Structure formats: C-alpha cells, structure tokens
C-alpha cells in the first residue's frame, strides 16, 4: 500500500505566474519560510484570488529559480503541501 504524506496548511500568496487575467500558478510562502509554486489552480479559484491580488512591478524568484510576478494584497490560501522531499503544493481554497 502506498501512502502519500500531505498536510493542509495556510500560506500567503506572494505572486503568480502567467498574466493577471490568466493565472497559471501561485507563488506561496509556506509556514517554514520556503517559497514554492503551486499547481495550476481551477478557473474559479484563480479568478477569486486574482481579484484580491495587486500586481507589483518587477520579477521575483523562488529558491528553485522559478520566476513570478510579485503581488501584494495580503491574500492567504489553504494549501495541501506534500511533506516528502519534493514539495508539491496544491491551492485548495481562499481564506
């Protein structure tokens, strides 16, 4: 039997990839301080979060080197983050 280890936690949205109208992924800060890109969100969730984000000028980078557009707005989302070596982050809902 294969058991996947994942925790549901809250994370702050720091930015996004794609355009402000068509978000591809969110850059989120996890409680341990790591910044990770999420999986592609559903259209409804992307629209709900995008309405609260304020895009900032410039580019930001995750520790892995992924580029994203920084955003303000103090948006908090609930995510499912894998606890194994490779963190897979899935945004579940807006808080």
Residue pairs with C-beta under 8 A, 6 or more apart in sequence:
4 82
5 82
5 83
5 84
6 80
6 81
6 82
6 83
7 80
7 81
7 83
8 78
8 79
8 80
8 92
9 30
9 31
9 78
9 79
9 81
10 31
10 76
10 77
10 78
10 79
10 95
11 28
11 29
11 30
11 31
11 76
11 77
11 78
11 79
11 81
11 89
12 28
12 29
12 74
12 75
12 76
13 26
13 27
13 28
13 49
13 53
13 71
13 73
13 75
13 76
13 77
14 27
14 28
14 29
14 35
14 60
14 68
14 70
14 71
15 26
15 27
15 56
15 60
15 68
15 69
15 70
15 71
16 23
16 24
16 25
16 26
16 27
16 50
16 53
16 68
16 69
16 71
17 23
17 24
17 25
17 27
17 37
17 66
17 67
17 68
17 69
18 24
18 25
20 50
20 53
20 55
20 69
21 50
22 46
23 41
23 46
23 49
23 50
24 40
25 37
25 38
25 39
25 40
25 41
25 68
26 37
26 38
26 41
26 49
26 77
26 91
27 35
27 36
27 37
27 38
27 60
27 62
27 66
27 68
28 35
28 36
28 37
28 38
28 77
28 79
28 89
28 91
29 35
30 36
30 79
30 81
30 87
30 89
34 63
34 87
35 62
35 63
36 62
36 64
36 81
36 87
36 89
37 62
37 64
37 66
37 68
37 89
38 79
38 89
38 90
38 91
39 88
39 89
39 90
39 91
41 49
41 91
45 91
45 93
45 94
48 94
49 75
49 77
49 91
49 94
52 73
52 75
52 94
53 71
53 72
53 73
53 75
54 71
54 72
54 73
55 69
55 70
55 71
56 69
56 70
56 71
56 72
58 70
59 67
59 68
59 69
59 70
60 67
60 68
60 69
60 70
61 67
61 68
62 68
75 94
76 94
76 95
77 91
77 92
77 93
77 94
77 95
78 91
78 92
78 93
78 94
78 95
79 89
79 90
79 91
79 92
80 89
80 90
80 92
81 87
81 88
81 89
81 90
82 88
82 89
